Amino acid sequence: MRTSGLRDGGVARALRWPPRGRHADVLLVLGCLLLSTLSVLPEEKDDRALLPAGGWTMLVIACSALYFRRRYPVPVAAVTLVACGLYYPLTEPDGLLIVTFAIALYTAAAEGHLGAAVVLAGLALAATAYGNRGDASHIEDAAGFLLVGWFVAVIAIGGVVRNRRAYLRESEERARVAERGRELEARRRAIEERLRIARELHDVLGHNISLINVQATAALHGLRREPERAEDALTAIKQASKDTLREMRATLGVLRQVDEAAPVTPPPGLARLDELTDGIAAAGLTVRTEVEGEPRTLPAETDLAAYRIVQEALTNVARHSNATTAAVRISYAGSDVTVHVDDDGDTAAAGASQDGSGIRGMRDRAKALGGDFDAGPRPEGGFTVRARLPA
């Protein structure tokens, strides 16, 4: 079965039209043999001017050499030139063997050997002129000019084909380079998207689970002594867990390739700052919010980054600091929006906890948008976080 398949495939390639490669060269050799043979057959039945054995030998050599024209274009052109140079002066009648030399010249030029083709054509014309001198004229002047034009034409066509092939190869290479560039760009964007999602998940989970932990601790401590506070803490835990699930679903939704209903909750941004501070206040931290300048609509990336920086800073205060109050100040000035978060906790404790809890993520968010970020202890005590973002 396998042998039959290979044989059928070979037959299909051989019958393909137009033929290519070795099949085309075989057909070219057979065609030149047939054309050259028909051109030297006697026109009349009684005409005995048959081609001598030497002529048949040159004819077969010149036509057979064309089979190797793609692999050895210049040697094949030289062989056909020599065969024609021996054939025409020494045999009678003349034939169309010169076609083999013209094909070889075209191939040499098309394969990039333009100089060699010109030199061989010049040798052929020089030999023709030398053999046609004086009384030994074999061809007329018009035929000589036609021969020159023929050689020039086949070499020119071969050069054009060579340039065309080079252009196509260059175009294909440019297309491959462009495709690789698109693949690299798509890969880079996928990596950036994964990093963005990881950062969003870190902020969402870190903030809400921290609030849940603080509220759960308060509920456990106040369950017997102050049941009403325990109820408030459990209510805050319920809301925080609900917010966590909602934001996780919105963040992970970009990974799912299915149609979903549009979220009814607006995306995180400074417009939802009150919700954020209310959740922190439920954990026992008093948060004061101030706005300086005229609030305006921010780009989505800037709005999200400002919200997440405030969220991370307040989460760190609630988790790690012994602060009782925190101040959030949003300043709109010029082409920037600046976010300040200050607390009144212990300077050493706050600095140690903040340094290992999200500072890098907040800085990365600000830098990614072309802004700047700094954080450190306050002279009067506590810790401060400042981020300037392009608005």
Secondary structure as UniProt FT lines:
FT   HELIX           2..15
FT   HELIX           21..40
FT   TURN            45..46
FT   HELIX           53..65
FT   HELIX           66..68
FT   TURN            69..71
FT   HELIX           73..90
FT   HELIX           98..110
FT   TURN            111..112
FT   HELIX           114..131
FT   TURN            134..135
FT   HELIX           141..222
FT   TURN            223..225
FT   HELIX           227..252
FT   HELIX           253..255
FT   HELIX           270..272
FT   HELIX           273..281
FT   TURN            282..284
FT   STRAND          286..292
FT   HELIX           300..320
FT   STRAND          325..333
FT   TURN            334..335
FT   STRAND          336..343
FT   HELIX           347..355
FT   TURN            356..358
FT   HELIX           359..368
FT   TURN            369..370
FT   STRAND          372..377
FT   TURN            379..380
FT   STRAND          383..390
//
